Amino acid sequence: MHNLHAQAAAAVAVAEPADASLEASDDFDLAASPRYCPTGLLQGFALLMAGRGRCVNTDMMLGDHEYAMWQLACARASDDPELVALAIRLFFYFDDPLHSDLPVLGTA
């Protein structure tokens, strides 16, 4: 039994480096953090696109970068100034080279 406790303590010591900080912000990696997109903007975008006959899946917009960029490009090519302006605002949430491999998360 004593041997099991020694093994567990050794495993914890190996898993945590000696210089590990207890401060959550010390281990924060900006490049690995997800991107956030206001869901109100995204929902407005989906409604404006639906008004033009294009169905937009907001879940796919948040999870599939290529799909999101395609939908935004289609919106930019429209003749609706409100839709174009909204697509431009959303473009900055979806086209972030620092986070290009990470999904976009919605925020309320």
C-alpha positions in Angstrom: 0.0 0.0 0.0 2.8 2.4 0.9 4.4 1.6 -2.5 1.3 2.8 -4.3 1.4 6.2 -2.6 5.1 6.5 -3.5 4.3 5.7 -7.1 1.5 8.2 -7.3 3.6 10.9 -5.8 6.4 10.2 -8.2 4.0 10.4 -11.2 2.7 13.8 -10.0 6.2 15.1 -9.6 7.1 14.0 -13.2 3.8 15.4 -14.6 4.4 18.9 -13.1 7.6 20.7 -13.8 9.4 22.3 -10.8 8.9 25.8 -12.2 5.1 25.4 -12.8 3.1 28.4 -11.5 -0.1 28.2 -9.6 -1.3 31.4 -11.3 -3.8 30.5 -14.1 -2.6 33.5 -16.2 1.0 32.3 -16.1 0.2 29.3 -18.2 -2.1 31.2 -20.6 -1.1 30.7 -24.3 -2.7 33.3 -26.5 -2.0 31.3 -29.7 -3.9 28.3 -28.3 -6.9 30.2 -27.0 -10.1 30.1 -29.0 -11.6 33.0 -30.9 -14.9 34.4 -29.9 -17.7 35.8 -32.1 -20.7 37.7 -30.9 -23.7 35.5 -31.6 -25.9 38.5 -32.1 -23.9 39.5 -35.1 -23.8 36.0 -36.4 -27.6 35.5 -36.0 -28.2 38.9 -37.8 -26.0 37.7 -40.6 -27.9 34.4 -40.9 -31.2 36.3 -41.0 -30.1 38.7 -43.6 -28.7 35.9 -45.7 -32.0 34.0 -45.3 -33.8 37.1 -46.6 -31.7 36.8 -49.7 -32.5 33.1 -50.1 -29.3 31.7 -48.7 -29.5 29.3 -45.7 -26.5 29.8 -43.4 -25.7 27.2 -40.7 -24.3 29.2 -37.8 -22.8 26.1 -36.2 -20.9 25.5 -39.3 -19.8 29.1 -39.4 -18.3 28.7 -36.0 -16.7 25.3 -36.7 -15.6 25.3 -40.3 -13.3 28.2 -41.4 -13.7 27.5 -45.1 -17.5 27.4 -44.9 -17.5 30.7 -42.9 -15.2 32.5 -45.4 -17.4 31.3 -48.3 -20.6 32.6 -46.7 -18.9 35.9 -45.9 -17.6 36.2 -49.5 -21.1 35.5 -50.8 -22.5 38.2 -48.5 -19.8 40.7 -49.6 -20.8 40.1 -53.2 -24.4 41.0 -52.6 -25.9 44.4 -53.4 -27.4 44.8 -49.8 -25.3 47.4 -48.0 -26.4 46.2 -44.6 -25.4 42.7 -45.3 -22.1 43.8 -46.8 -21.3 45.9 -43.7 -22.2 43.0 -41.4 -20.0 40.6 -43.4 -17.1 43.0 -43.1 -17.5 43.1 -39.3 -17.8 39.4 -39.1 -14.8 38.9 -41.4 -12.4 40.2 -38.6 -13.7 37.5 -36.2 -13.2 34.7 -38.7 -10.0 35.8 -40.5 -7.5 35.8 -37.7 -4.2 34.3 -38.8 -3.1 33.8 -35.2 -6.0 31.4 -34.6 -6.5 30.0 -38.1 -6.5 26.3 -37.0 -8.9 26.9 -34.0 -12.7 27.0 -34.1 -14.6 30.2 -33.4 -16.8 30.2 -30.3 -20.0 32.1 -30.0 -20.6 34.5 -27.2 -23.9 36.0 -26.1 
